[in-house]
Amino acid sequence: MADAFEIETAIAGCAAGDRDALKRIFDAEAPRMLGVALRLLRRRALAEEAVQDSFALLWRHSTSFDSTRGGGRTWLYAILRHRSLNILRDEGRPDSGEQPAADENANHEAGAEDIVARLSEAQKLRHCLEALEPQRRIAIVMTYAHGLSHGELASRLGMPPGAVKSWLRRSLIALRECMG
């Protein structure tokens, strides 16, 4: 896996028109990006589209990368997240014209209730995550928010993969119990 310096250097290479730099980033990050996109989009075809579009955007906008505002990997995953959210929004749009006003109000009210419910769940999840031991919380976030595999996480934590799997399993059980 490439470290942040290599990714930033490769992004600079993309800005200079170096296709090999783009390939290095793709080889290092595409599998993890696909995992993140799958969690967001829930459909492989859409996730693959998001990853492909993200790399196209990276290539076109690599000159706008500013390392003083954040790391290269952070920038790359922000592109992926925004592209995935745009795909979700586009998938939710009706193909045929406008909705009647009554349907629009019902959707708005249901949407507001859904947002409130999601915020409540997010706050509860945050509370439950904070109740975990710090290393376990970091492990959960690295695995489920950043897309690290068990092997990658084990390597970063300097632990055997089997121990990491057990640790994550117990942490997930604790989260489920806390969430109710």
VMD Tcl script that builds the backbone (N, CA, C; Angstrom):
set m [mol new atoms 540]
animate dup $m
set s [atomselect $m all]
$s set {name element resname resid chain x y z} {
  {N N MET 1 A 0.850 -1.184 0.000}
  {CA C MET 1 A 0.000 0.000 0.000}
  {C C MET 1 A 0.883 1.231 0.000}
  {N N ALA 2 A 0.535 2.224 -0.793}
  {CA C ALA 2 A 1.309 3.451 -0.877}
  {C C ALA 2 A 1.040 4.310 0.347}
  {N N ASP 3 A 2.072 4.994 0.840}
  {CA C ASP 3 A 1.837 5.899 1.958}
  {C C ASP 3 A 1.414 7.256 1.412}
  {N N ALA 4 A 1.083 8.204 2.329}
  {CA C ALA 4 A 0.541 9.495 1.912}
  {C C ALA 4 A 1.517 10.242 1.019}
  {N N PHE 5 A 2.808 10.186 1.294}
  {CA C PHE 5 A 3.790 10.894 0.488}
  {C C PHE 5 A 3.789 10.372 -0.940}
  {N N GLU 6 A 3.753 9.056 -1.098}
  {CA C GLU 6 A 3.738 8.483 -2.443}
  {C C GLU 6 A 2.476 8.885 -3.203}
  {N N ILE 7 A 1.348 8.916 -2.538}
  {CA C ILE 7 A 0.106 9.296 -3.201}
  {C C ILE 7 A 0.172 10.769 -3.598}
  {N N GLU 8 A 0.667 11.617 -2.712}
  {CA C GLU 8 A 0.777 13.035 -3.045}
  {C C GLU 8 A 1.740 13.240 -4.213}
  {N N THR 9 A 2.824 12.503 -4.211}
  {CA C THR 9 A 3.781 12.577 -5.325}
  {C C THR 9 A 3.119 12.097 -6.616}
  {N N ALA 10 A 2.353 11.023 -6.531}
  {CA C ALA 10 A 1.661 10.497 -7.702}
  {C C ALA 10 A 0.598 11.474 -8.197}
  {N N ILE 11 A -0.083 12.155 -7.297}
  {CA C ILE 11 A -1.078 13.164 -7.717}
  {C C ILE 11 A -0.364 14.291 -8.463}
  {N N ALA 12 A 0.799 14.686 -7.963}
  {CA C ALA 12 A 1.588 15.702 -8.668}
  {C C ALA 12 A 1.985 15.181 -10.050}
  {N N GLY 13 A 2.299 13.893 -10.132}
  {CA C GLY 13 A 2.610 13.287 -11.434}
  {C C GLY 13 A 1.414 13.339 -12.361}
  {N N CYS 14 A 0.227 13.078 -11.833}
  {CA C CYS 14 A -0.993 13.174 -12.646}
  {C C CYS 14 A -1.169 14.598 -13.171}
  {N N ALA 15 A -0.902 15.563 -12.320}
  {CA C ALA 15 A -1.028 16.964 -12.732}
  {C C ALA 15 A -0.065 17.281 -13.872}
  {N N ALA 16 A 1.062 16.561 -13.916}
  {CA C ALA 16 A 2.051 16.761 -14.978}
  {C C ALA 16 A 1.769 15.880 -16.197}
  {N N GLY 17 A 0.675 15.095 -16.143}
  {CA C GLY 17 A 0.298 14.263 -17.280}
  {C C GLY 17 A 0.900 12.865 -17.270}
  {N N ASP 18 A 1.396 12.407 -16.128}
  {CA C ASP 18 A 2.028 11.088 -16.008}
  {C C ASP 18 A 0.958 10.017 -15.771}
  {N N ARG 19 A 0.648 9.250 -16.807}
  {CA C ARG 19 A -0.375 8.202 -16.690}
  {C C ARG 19 A 0.070 7.076 -15.753}
  {N N ASP 20 A 1.370 6.831 -15.666}
  {CA C ASP 20 A 1.871 5.805 -14.743}
  {C C ASP 20 A 1.570 6.175 -13.297}
  {N N ALA 21 A 1.594 7.474 -13.000}
  {CA C ALA 21 A 1.270 7.933 -11.646}
  {C C ALA 21 A -0.185 7.583 -11.316}
  {N N LEU 22 A -1.063 7.802 -12.289}
  {CA C LEU 22 A -2.475 7.453 -12.083}
  {C C LEU 22 A -2.621 5.950 -11.867}
  {N N LYS 23 A -1.885 5.167 -12.628}
  {CA C LYS 23 A -1.941 3.707 -12.477}
  {C C LYS 23 A -1.447 3.288 -11.096}
  {N N ARG 24 A -0.397 3.934 -10.588}
  {CA C ARG 24 A 0.105 3.604 -9.241}
  {C C ARG 24 A -0.951 3.888 -8.179}
  {N N ILE 25 A -1.625 5.022 -8.316}
  {CA C ILE 25 A -2.692 5.347 -7.360}
  {C C ILE 25 A -3.814 4.326 -7.486}
  {N N PHE 26 A -4.194 4.016 -8.714}
  {CA C PHE 26 A -5.265 3.049 -8.940}
  {C C PHE 26 A -4.916 1.699 -8.311}
  {N N ASP 27 A -3.712 1.211 -8.577}
  {CA C ASP 27 A -3.298 -0.091 -8.038}
  {C C ASP 27 A -3.303 -0.098 -6.514}
  {N N ALA 28 A -2.909 1.023 -5.910}
  {CA C ALA 28 A -2.823 1.092 -4.453}
  {C C ALA 28 A -4.180 1.290 -3.787}
  {N N GLU 29 A -5.071 2.039 -4.420}
  {CA C GLU 29 A -6.294 2.469 -3.728}
  {C C GLU 29 A -7.601 1.911 -4.272}
  {N N ALA 30 A -7.651 1.460 -5.510}
  {CA C ALA 30 A -8.925 1.041 -6.114}
  {C C ALA 30 A -9.640 -0.059 -5.330}
  {N N PRO 31 A -8.941 -1.101 -4.845}
  {CA C PRO 31 A -9.686 -2.134 -4.106}
  {C C PRO 31 A -10.373 -1.587 -2.842}
  {N N ARG 32 A -9.670 -0.771 -2.100}
  {CA C ARG 32 A -10.264 -0.194 -0.889}
  {C C ARG 32 A -11.371 0.788 -1.256}
  {N N MET 33 A -11.152 1.569 -2.301}
  {CA C MET 33 A -12.186 2.508 -2.736}
  {C C MET 33 A -13.446 1.768 -3.161}
  {N N LEU 34 A -13.287 0.630 -3.832}
  {CA C LEU 34 A -14.444 -0.163 -4.226}
  {C C LEU 34 A -15.207 -0.628 -2.984}
  {N N GLY 35 A -14.495 -1.037 -1.950}
  {CA C GLY 35 A -15.147 -1.446 -0.706}
  {C C GLY 35 A -15.936 -0.311 -0.073}
  {N N VAL 36 A -15.349 0.874 -0.047}
  {CA C VAL 36 A -16.043 2.043 0.509}
  {C C VAL 36 A -17.272 2.362 -0.336}
  {N N ALA 37 A -17.108 2.361 -1.652}
  {CA C ALA 37 A -18.234 2.668 -2.542}
  {C C ALA 37 A -19.342 1.625 -2.414}
  {N N LEU 38 A -18.971 0.360 -2.250}
  {CA C LEU 38 A -19.989 -0.694 -2.066}
  {C C LEU 38 A -20.792 -0.455 -0.795}
  {N N ARG 39 A -20.124 -0.013 0.265}
  {CA C ARG 39 A -20.853 0.267 1.508}
  {C C ARG 39 A -21.825 1.428 1.331}
  {N N LEU 40 A -21.436 2.399 0.530}
  {CA C LEU 40 A -22.302 3.557 0.306}
  {C C LEU 40 A -23.432 3.268 -0.675}
  {N N LEU 41 A -23.118 2.563 -1.753}
  {CA C LEU 41 A -24.064 2.409 -2.863}
  {C C LEU 41 A -24.821 1.087 -2.870}
  {N N ARG 42 A -24.269 0.055 -2.204}
  {CA C ARG 42 A -24.921 -1.254 -2.055}
  {C C ARG 42 A -25.087 -2.039 -3.351}
  {N N ARG 43 A -24.589 -1.512 -4.472}
  {CA C ARG 43 A -24.672 -2.230 -5.748}
  {C C ARG 43 A -23.317 -2.155 -6.431}
  {N N ARG 44 A -22.800 -3.302 -6.822}
  {CA C ARG 44 A -21.451 -3.372 -7.378}
  {C C ARG 44 A -21.279 -2.501 -8.625}
  {N N ALA 45 A -22.252 -2.537 -9.516}
  {CA C ALA 45 A -22.131 -1.753 -10.758}
  {C C ALA 45 A -22.020 -0.263 -10.443}
  {N N LEU 46 A -22.830 0.207 -9.496}
  {CA C LEU 46 A -22.770 1.621 -9.119}
  {C C LEU 46 A -21.452 1.946 -8.417}
  {N N ALA 47 A -20.982 1.026 -7.577}
  {CA C ALA 47 A -19.716 1.235 -6.873}
  {C C ALA 47 A -18.557 1.311 -7.857}
  {N N GLU 48 A -18.551 0.406 -8.841}
  {CA C GLU 48 A -17.496 0.427 -9.861}
  {C C GLU 48 A -17.546 1.726 -10.660}
  {N N GLU 49 A -18.758 2.188 -10.962}
  {CA C GLU 49 A -18.916 3.458 -11.674}
  {C C GLU 49 A -18.349 4.607 -10.842}
  {N N ALA 50 A -18.639 4.607 -9.543}
  {CA C ALA 50 A -18.146 5.671 -8.666}
  {C C ALA 50 A -16.619 5.685 -8.620}
  {N N VAL 51 A -16.019 4.509 -8.519}
  {CA C VAL 51 A -14.550 4.432 -8.476}
  {C C VAL 51 A -13.966 4.907 -9.804}
  {N N GLN 52 A -14.518 4.432 -10.906}
  {CA C GLN 52 A -14.016 4.835 -12.224}
  {C C GLN 52 A -14.151 6.346 -12.403}
  {N N ASP 53 A -15.308 6.879 -12.056}
  {CA C ASP 53 A -15.527 8.323 -12.178}
  {C C ASP 53 A -14.571 9.102 -11.278}
  {N N SER 54 A -14.293 8.566 -10.101}
  {CA C SER 54 A -13.384 9.237 -9.169}
  {C C SER 54 A -11.982 9.340 -9.751}
  {N N PHE 55 A -11.539 8.281 -10.408}
  {CA C PHE 55 A -10.207 8.333 -11.019}
  {C C PHE 55 A -10.187 9.279 -12.220}
  {N N ALA 56 A -11.288 9.346 -12.955}
  {CA C ALA 56 A -11.361 10.301 -14.061}
  {C C ALA 56 A -11.314 11.727 -13.512}
  {N N LEU 57 A -12.026 11.967 -12.419}
  {CA C LEU 57 A -12.006 13.290 -11.790}
  {C C LEU 57 A -10.627 13.613 -11.223}
  {N N LEU 58 A -9.997 12.614 -10.617}
  {CA C LEU 58 A -8.636 12.797 -10.108}
  {C C LEU 58 A -7.719 13.242 -11.249}
  {N N TRP 59 A -7.797 12.568 -12.373}
  {CA C TRP 59 A -6.943 12.887 -13.520}
  {C C TRP 59 A -7.205 14.320 -14.013}
  {N N ARG 60 A -8.491 14.664 -14.149}
  {CA C ARG 60 A -8.840 15.986 -14.682}
  {C C ARG 60 A -8.541 17.124 -13.718}
  {N N HIS 61 A -8.661 16.864 -12.404}
  {CA C HIS 61 A -8.543 17.944 -11.422}
  {C C HIS 61 A -7.303 17.836 -10.539}
  {N N SER 62 A -6.360 17.015 -10.931}
  {CA C SER 62 A -5.170 16.809 -10.096}
  {C C SER 62 A -4.386 18.103 -9.875}
  {N N THR 63 A -4.489 19.058 -10.794}
  {CA C THR 63 A -3.782 20.328 -10.613}
  {C C THR 63 A -4.384 21.153 -9.482}
  {N N SER 64 A -5.611 20.844 -9.073}
  {CA C SER 64 A -6.241 21.617 -7.996}
  {C C SER 64 A -5.950 21.038 -6.612}
  {N N PHE 65 A -5.239 19.899 -6.550}
  {CA C PHE 65 A -4.902 19.313 -5.249}
  {C C PHE 65 A -3.969 20.252 -4.494}
  {N N ASP 66 A -4.303 20.503 -3.228}
  {CA C ASP 66 A -3.509 21.387 -2.369}
  {C C ASP 66 A -3.146 20.621 -1.105}
  {N N SER 67 A -1.894 20.227 -1.001}
  {CA C SER 67 A -1.469 19.412 0.143}
  {C C SER 67 A -1.530 20.167 1.461}
  {N N THR 68 A -1.643 21.496 1.426}
  {CA C THR 68 A -1.757 22.250 2.678}
  {C C THR 68 A -3.153 22.112 3.278}
  {N N ARG 69 A -4.109 21.662 2.468}
  {CA C ARG 69 A -5.480 21.505 2.959}
  {C C ARG 69 A -5.790 20.090 3.407}
  {N N GLY 70 A -4.871 19.151 3.159}
  {CA C GLY 70 A -5.087 17.765 3.572}
  {C C GLY 70 A -4.240 16.829 2.751}
  {N N GLY 71 A -4.253 15.562 3.140}
  {CA C GLY 71 A -3.454 14.554 2.462}
  {C C GLY 71 A -4.070 14.107 1.153}
  {N N GLY 72 A -3.250 13.460 0.352}
  {CA C GLY 72 A -3.696 12.973 -0.936}
  {C C GLY 72 A -4.782 11.921 -0.835}
  {N N ARG 73 A -4.627 11.002 0.117}
  {CA C ARG 73 A -5.631 9.952 0.286}
  {C C ARG 73 A -6.961 10.571 0.735}
  {N N THR 74 A -6.904 11.538 1.633}
  {CA C THR 74 A -8.124 12.209 2.097}
  {C C THR 74 A -8.841 12.869 0.926}
  {N N TRP 75 A -8.079 13.538 0.068}
  {CA C TRP 75 A -8.642 14.212 -1.099}
  {C C TRP 75 A -9.283 13.195 -2.044}
  {N N LEU 76 A -8.585 12.097 -2.272}
  {CA C LEU 76 A -9.084 11.057 -3.167}
  {C C LEU 76 A -10.400 10.470 -2.652}
  {N N TYR 77 A -10.472 10.188 -1.346}
  {CA C TYR 77 A -11.691 9.604 -0.792}
  {C C TYR 77 A -12.824 10.628 -0.701}
  {N N ALA 78 A -12.486 11.905 -0.604}
  {CA C ALA 78 A -13.528 12.940 -0.659}
  {C C ALA 78 A -14.146 12.961 -2.051}
  {N N ILE 79 A -13.305 12.828 -3.081}
  {CA C ILE 79 A -13.821 12.748 -4.461}
  {C C ILE 79 A -14.760 11.551 -4.576}
  {N N LEU 80 A -14.337 10.396 -4.057}
  {CA C LEU 80 A -15.155 9.179 -4.123}
  {C C LEU 80 A -16.481 9.376 -3.381}
  {N N ARG 81 A -16.417 9.937 -2.190}
  {CA C ARG 81 A -17.637 10.136 -1.400}
  {C C ARG 81 A -18.614 11.054 -2.137}
  {N N HIS 82 A -18.108 12.178 -2.662}
  {CA C HIS 82 A -18.985 13.103 -3.379}
  {C C HIS 82 A -19.575 12.448 -4.631}
  {N N ARG 83 A -18.765 11.707 -5.345}
  {CA C ARG 83 A -19.265 11.039 -6.550}
  {C C ARG 83 A -20.313 9.991 -6.188}
  {N N SER 84 A -20.071 9.239 -5.119}
  {CA C SER 84 A -21.028 8.224 -4.677}
  {C C SER 84 A -22.348 8.871 -4.264}
  {N N LEU 85 A -22.270 9.968 -3.537}
  {CA C LEU 85 A -23.489 10.663 -3.120}
  {C C LEU 85 A -24.247 11.219 -4.324}
  {N N ASN 86 A -23.517 11.707 -5.314}
  {CA C ASN 86 A -24.177 12.178 -6.541}
  {C C ASN 86 A -24.877 11.029 -7.257}
  {N N ILE 87 A -24.241 9.880 -7.295}
  {CA C ILE 87 A -24.863 8.706 -7.918}
  {C C ILE 87 A -26.123 8.311 -7.152}
  {N N LEU 88 A -26.048 8.301 -5.822}
  {CA C LEU 88 A -27.233 7.981 -5.021}
  {C C LEU 88 A -28.358 8.964 -5.294}
  {N N ARG 89 A -28.020 10.233 -5.347}
  {CA C ARG 89 A -29.035 11.250 -5.610}
  {C C ARG 89 A -29.638 11.050 -6.998}
  {N N ASP 90 A -28.789 10.792 -7.988}
  {CA C ASP 90 A -29.283 10.584 -9.348}
  {C C ASP 90 A -30.146 9.333 -9.445}
  {N N GLU 91 A -29.792 8.272 -8.719}
  {CA C GLU 91 A -30.574 7.029 -8.734}
  {C C GLU 91 A -31.951 7.244 -8.119}
  {N N GLY 92 A -32.056 8.176 -7.181}
  {CA C GLY 92 A -33.322 8.426 -6.498}
  {C C GLY 92 A -34.261 9.326 -7.252}
  {N N ARG 93 A -33.777 9.956 -8.301}
  {CA C ARG 93 A -34.620 10.868 -9.085}
  {C C ARG 93 A -35.566 10.086 -9.991}
  {N N PRO 94 A -36.808 10.538 -10.078}
  {CA C PRO 94 A -37.726 9.882 -11.011}
  {C C PRO 94 A -37.336 10.221 -12.447}
  {N N ASP 95 A -37.515 9.256 -13.343}
  {CA C ASP 95 A -37.159 9.466 -14.739}
  {C C ASP 95 A -38.209 10.278 -15.477}
  {N N SER 96 A -39.421 10.226 -15.020}
  {CA C SER 96 A -40.493 10.882 -15.764}
  {C C SER 96 A -40.905 12.187 -15.094}
  {N N GLY 97 A -40.598 13.280 -15.717}
  {CA C GLY 97 A -41.084 14.604 -15.359}
  {C C GLY 97 A -41.142 14.949 -13.893}
  {N N GLU 98 A -42.131 15.791 -13.576}
  {CA C GLU 98 A -42.276 16.300 -12.216}
  {C C GLU 98 A -43.260 15.451 -11.430}
  {N N GLN 99 A -43.100 15.481 -10.109}
  {CA C GLN 99 A -44.050 14.815 -9.235}
  {C C GLN 99 A -45.189 15.773 -8.918}
  {N N PRO 100 A -46.367 15.246 -8.684}
  {CA C PRO 100 A -47.456 16.110 -8.230}
  {C C PRO 100 A -47.108 16.728 -6.878}
  {N N ALA 101 A -47.664 17.898 -6.605}
  {CA C ALA 101 A -47.339 18.640 -5.383}
  {C C ALA 101 A -47.642 17.827 -4.128}
  {N N ALA 102 A -48.745 17.076 -4.103}
  {CA C ALA 102 A -49.091 16.287 -2.912}
  {C C ALA 102 A -48.019 15.242 -2.627}
  {N N ASP 103 A -47.565 14.572 -3.676}
  {CA C ASP 103 A -46.508 13.579 -3.506}
  {C C ASP 103 A -45.225 14.232 -3.020}
  {N N GLU 104 A -44.925 15.422 -3.523}
  {CA C GLU 104 A -43.714 16.124 -3.148}
  {C C GLU 104 A -43.747 16.471 -1.656}
  {N N ASN 105 A -44.905 16.947 -1.152}
  {CA C ASN 105 A -45.029 17.256 0.274}
  {C C ASN 105 A -44.888 16.003 1.121}
  {N N ALA 106 A -45.506 14.912 0.685}
  {CA C ALA 106 A -45.399 13.652 1.431}
  {C C ALA 106 A -43.948 13.189 1.457}
  {N N ASN 107 A -43.265 13.280 0.310}
  {CA C ASN 107 A -41.858 12.889 0.264}
  {C C ASN 107 A -41.013 13.785 1.138}
  {N N HIS 108 A -41.321 15.093 1.169}
  {CA C HIS 108 A -40.561 16.026 1.992}
  {C C HIS 108 A -40.723 15.695 3.471}
  {N N GLU 109 A -41.983 15.423 3.897}
  {CA C GLU 109 A -42.227 15.071 5.292}
  {C C GLU 109 A -41.556 13.756 5.651}
  {N N ALA 110 A -41.680 12.753 4.771}
  {CA C ALA 110 A -41.026 11.470 5.017}
  {C C ALA 110 A -39.512 11.653 5.034}
  {N N GLY 111 A -39.004 12.505 4.143}
  {CA C GLY 111 A -37.574 12.774 4.104}
  {C C GLY 111 A -37.094 13.429 5.389}
  {N N ALA 112 A -37.870 14.366 5.920}
  {CA C ALA 112 A -37.500 15.035 7.161}
  {C C ALA 112 A -37.499 14.046 8.323}
  {N N GLU 113 A -38.522 13.180 8.378}
  {CA C GLU 113 A -38.569 12.165 9.430}
  {C C GLU 113 A -37.387 11.212 9.311}
  {N N ASP 114 A -37.058 10.855 8.071}
  {CA C ASP 114 A -35.931 9.960 7.834}
  {C C ASP 114 A -34.620 10.607 8.290}
  {N N ILE 115 A -34.452 11.889 7.994}
  {CA C ILE 115 A -33.239 12.606 8.406}
  {C C ILE 115 A -33.131 12.643 9.921}
  {N N VAL 116 A -34.234 12.946 10.591}
  {CA C VAL 116 A -34.226 12.990 12.053}
  {C C VAL 116 A -33.895 11.605 12.625}
  {N N ALA 117 A -34.488 10.563 12.042}
  {CA C ALA 117 A -34.214 9.202 12.514}
  {C C ALA 117 A -32.751 8.851 12.303}
  {N N ARG 118 A -32.201 9.218 11.133}
  {CA C ARG 118 A -30.785 8.919 10.858}
  {C C ARG 118 A -29.861 9.695 11.790}
  {N N LEU 119 A -30.214 10.949 12.068}
  {CA C LEU 119 A -29.398 11.730 12.998}
  {C C LEU 119 A -29.403 11.104 14.386}
  {N N SER 120 A -30.578 10.658 14.813}
  {CA C SER 120 A -30.698 10.015 16.114}
  {C C SER 120 A -29.845 8.747 16.164}
  {N N GLU 121 A -29.927 7.939 15.098}
  {CA C GLU 121 A -29.117 6.711 15.020}
  {C C GLU 121 A -27.628 7.043 15.016}
  {N N ALA 122 A -27.258 8.086 14.278}
  {CA C ALA 122 A -25.846 8.470 14.204}
  {C C ALA 122 A -25.336 8.923 15.567}
  {N N GLN 123 A -26.153 9.686 16.285}
  {CA C GLN 123 A -25.754 10.132 17.621}
  {C C GLN 123 A -25.618 8.943 18.566}
  {N N LYS 124 A -26.545 8.007 18.458}
  {CA C LYS 124 A -26.480 6.813 19.299}
  {C C LYS 124 A -25.233 5.989 18.959}
  {N N LEU 125 A -24.945 5.837 17.666}
  {CA C LEU 125 A -23.753 5.102 17.245}
  {C C LEU 125 A -22.493 5.790 17.763}
  {N N ARG 126 A -22.443 7.107 17.647}
  {CA C ARG 126 A -21.282 7.857 18.146}
  {C C ARG 126 A -21.107 7.604 19.647}
  {N N HIS 127 A -22.207 7.645 20.390}
  {CA C HIS 127 A -22.152 7.390 21.833}
  {C C HIS 127 A -21.630 5.967 22.116}
  {N N CYS 128 A -22.143 4.994 21.359}
  {CA C CYS 128 A -21.726 3.607 21.560}
  {C C CYS 128 A -20.264 3.401 21.163}
  {N N LEU 129 A -19.830 4.050 20.111}
  {CA C LEU 129 A -18.419 3.961 19.711}
  {C C LEU 129 A -17.519 4.550 20.795}
  {N N GLU 130 A -17.947 5.660 21.372}
  {CA C GLU 130 A -17.148 6.300 22.422}
  {C C GLU 130 A -17.056 5.421 23.664}
  {N N ALA 131 A -18.026 4.527 23.851}
  {CA C ALA 131 A -17.999 3.634 25.011}
  {C C ALA 131 A -16.976 2.505 24.835}
  {N N LEU 132 A -16.565 2.249 23.593}
  {CA C LEU 132 A -15.556 1.210 23.346}
  {C C LEU 132 A -14.177 1.694 23.790}
  {N N GLU 133 A -13.282 0.742 24.056}
  {CA C GLU 133 A -11.897 1.092 24.329}
  {C C GLU 133 A -11.352 1.823 23.108}
  {N N PRO 134 A -10.461 2.799 23.305}
  {CA C PRO 134 A -9.975 3.598 22.180}
  {C C PRO 134 A -9.409 2.773 21.017}
  {N N GLN 135 A -8.603 1.748 21.292}
  {CA C GLN 135 A -8.042 0.952 20.203}
  {C C GLN 135 A -9.124 0.191 19.444}
  {N N ARG 136 A -10.121 -0.296 20.154}
  {CA C ARG 136 A -11.212 -1.017 19.493}
  {C C ARG 136 A -12.050 -0.068 18.641}
  {N N ARG 137 A -12.277 1.136 19.155}
  {CA C ARG 137 A -13.019 2.141 18.389}
  {C C ARG 137 A -12.258 2.473 17.102}
  {N N ILE 138 A -10.948 2.669 17.207}
  {CA C ILE 138 A -10.123 2.972 16.039}
  {C C ILE 138 A -10.186 1.813 15.042}
  {N N ALA 139 A -10.123 0.586 15.553}
  {CA C ALA 139 A -10.170 -0.584 14.678}
  {C C ALA 139 A -11.496 -0.658 13.921}
  {N N ILE 140 A -12.597 -0.406 14.592}
  {CA C ILE 140 A -13.915 -0.424 13.943}
  {C C ILE 140 A -13.977 0.653 12.862}
  {N N VAL 141 A -13.546 1.858 13.194}
  {CA C VAL 141 A -13.597 2.956 12.231}
  {C C VAL 141 A -12.688 2.678 11.035}
  {N N MET 142 A -11.485 2.166 11.296}
  {CA C MET 142 A -10.555 1.879 10.193}
  {C C MET 142 A -11.102 0.793 9.275}
  {N N THR 143 A -11.811 -0.167 9.842}
  {CA C THR 143 A -12.351 -1.255 9.036}
  {C C THR 143 A -13.606 -0.838 8.284}
  {N N TYR 144 A -14.562 -0.233 8.976}
  {CA C TYR 144 A -15.864 0.003 8.362}
  {C C TYR 144 A -16.022 1.377 7.728}
  {N N ALA 145 A -15.242 2.362 8.145}
  {CA C ALA 145 A -15.349 3.682 7.517}
  {C C ALA 145 A -14.261 3.898 6.478}
  {N N HIS 146 A -13.080 3.315 6.702}
  {CA C HIS 146 A -11.967 3.536 5.788}
  {C C HIS 146 A -11.685 2.334 4.899}
  {N N GLY 147 A -12.389 1.234 5.115}
  {CA C GLY 147 A -12.307 0.097 4.208}
  {C C GLY 147 A -11.088 -0.790 4.350}
  {N N LEU 148 A -10.389 -0.744 5.484}
  {CA C LEU 148 A -9.232 -1.623 5.656}
  {C C LEU 148 A -9.690 -3.067 5.820}
  {N N SER 149 A -8.961 -3.961 5.207}
  {CA C SER 149 A -9.245 -5.385 5.380}
  {C C SER 149 A -8.721 -5.815 6.743}
  {N N HIS 150 A -9.109 -7.010 7.174}
  {CA C HIS 150 A -8.610 -7.521 8.452}
  {C C HIS 150 A -7.095 -7.638 8.430}
  {N N GLY 151 A -6.547 -8.091 7.307}
  {CA C GLY 151 A -5.104 -8.233 7.175}
  {C C GLY 151 A -4.381 -6.898 7.254}
  {N N GLU 152 A -4.929 -5.884 6.575}
  {CA C GLU 152 A -4.328 -4.551 6.621}
  {C C GLU 152 A -4.387 -3.975 8.027}
  {N N LEU 153 A -5.521 -4.167 8.681}
  {CA C LEU 153 A -5.667 -3.672 10.043}
  {C C LEU 153 A -4.696 -4.384 10.984}
  {N N ALA 154 A -4.579 -5.694 10.836}
  {CA C ALA 154 A -3.653 -6.464 11.668}
  {C C ALA 154 A -2.224 -5.964 11.473}
  {N N SER 155 A -1.872 -5.691 10.248}
  {CA C SER 155 A -0.528 -5.188 9.945}
  {C C SER 155 A -0.296 -3.833 10.609}
  {N N ARG 156 A -1.273 -2.952 10.510}
  {CA C ARG 156 A -1.128 -1.618 11.110}
  {C C ARG 156 A -1.065 -1.678 12.637}
  {N N LEU 157 A -1.825 -2.599 13.213}
  {CA C LEU 157 A -1.855 -2.697 14.676}
  {C C LEU 157 A -0.772 -3.621 15.221}
  {N N GLY 158 A -0.088 -4.339 14.331}
  {CA C GLY 158 A 0.951 -5.276 14.763}
  {C C GLY 158 A 0.381 -6.458 15.521}
  {N N MET 159 A -0.774 -6.941 15.066}
  {CA C MET 159 A -1.451 -8.059 15.718}
  {C C MET 159 A -1.694 -9.167 14.700}
  {N N PRO 160 A -1.855 -10.407 15.154}
  {CA C PRO 160 A -2.207 -11.494 14.225}
  {C C PRO 160 A -3.618 -11.267 13.652}
  {N N PRO 161 A -3.835 -11.615 12.385}
  {CA C PRO 161 A -5.151 -11.408 11.770}
  {C C PRO 161 A -6.297 -12.083 12.528}
  {N N GLY 162 A -6.057 -13.278 13.054}
  {CA C GLY 162 A -7.107 -13.971 13.805}
  {C C GLY 162 A -7.520 -13.196 15.046}
  {N N ALA 163 A -6.544 -12.600 15.714}
  {CA C ALA 163 A -6.841 -11.804 16.907}
  {C C ALA 163 A -7.645 -10.559 16.536}
  {N N VAL 164 A -7.290 -9.949 15.402}
  {CA C VAL 164 A -8.018 -8.760 14.955}
  {C C VAL 164 A -9.460 -9.118 14.630}
  {N N LYS 165 A -9.677 -10.257 13.958}
  {CA C LYS 165 A -11.040 -10.686 13.628}
  {C C LYS 165 A -11.865 -10.902 14.892}
  {N N SER 166 A -11.279 -11.567 15.875}
  {CA C SER 166 A -11.989 -11.806 17.139}
  {C C SER 166 A -12.293 -10.486 17.841}
  {N N TRP 167 A -11.308 -9.611 17.840}
  {CA C TRP 167 A -11.442 -8.310 18.471}
  {C C TRP 167 A -12.568 -7.512 17.823}
  {N N LEU 168 A -12.600 -7.492 16.477}
  {CA C LEU 168 A -13.658 -6.786 15.768}
  {C C LEU 168 A -15.026 -7.411 16.043}
  {N N ARG 169 A -15.072 -8.721 16.066}
  {CA C ARG 169 A -16.338 -9.414 16.330}
  {C C ARG 169 A -16.892 -9.031 17.702}
  {N N ARG 170 A -16.022 -9.075 18.720}
  {CA C ARG 170 A -16.473 -8.700 20.065}
  {C C ARG 170 A -16.885 -7.231 20.134}
  {N N SER 171 A -16.171 -6.387 19.415}
  {CA C SER 171 A -16.514 -4.959 19.393}
  {C C SER 171 A -17.857 -4.733 18.712}
  {N N LEU 172 A -18.116 -5.466 17.629}
  {CA C LEU 172 A -19.406 -5.345 16.942}
  {C C LEU 172 A -20.552 -5.840 17.824}
  {N N ILE 173 A -20.313 -6.900 18.562}
  {CA C ILE 173 A -21.336 -7.401 19.490}
  {C C ILE 173 A -21.639 -6.340 20.537}
  {N N ALA 174 A -20.585 -5.713 21.064}
  {CA C ALA 174 A -20.783 -4.649 22.062}
  {C C ALA 174 A -21.559 -3.480 21.455}
  {N N LEU 175 A -21.253 -3.136 20.220}
  {CA C LEU 175 A -21.986 -2.048 19.562}
  {C C LEU 175 A -23.455 -2.411 19.360}
  {N N ARG 176 A -23.709 -3.649 18.911}
  {CA C ARG 176 A -25.103 -4.081 18.722}
  {C C ARG 176 A -25.881 -4.020 20.033}
  {N N GLU 177 A -25.262 -4.482 21.109}
  {CA C GLU 177 A -25.937 -4.450 22.409}
  {C C GLU 177 A -26.200 -3.017 22.845}
  {N N CYS 178 A -25.235 -2.148 22.632}
  {CA C CYS 178 A -25.394 -0.751 23.010}
  {C C CYS 178 A -26.490 -0.069 22.184}
  {N N MET 179 A -26.539 -0.395 20.884}
  {CA C MET 179 A -27.516 0.229 19.993}
  {C C MET 179 A -28.939 -0.268 20.273}
  {N N GLY 180 A -29.029 -1.426 20.917}
  {CA C GLY 180 A -30.341 -1.957 21.277}
  {C C GLY 180 A -30.921 -2.743 20.201}
}
mol reanalyze $m
mol bondsrecalc $m
mol representation Tube
mol addrep $m
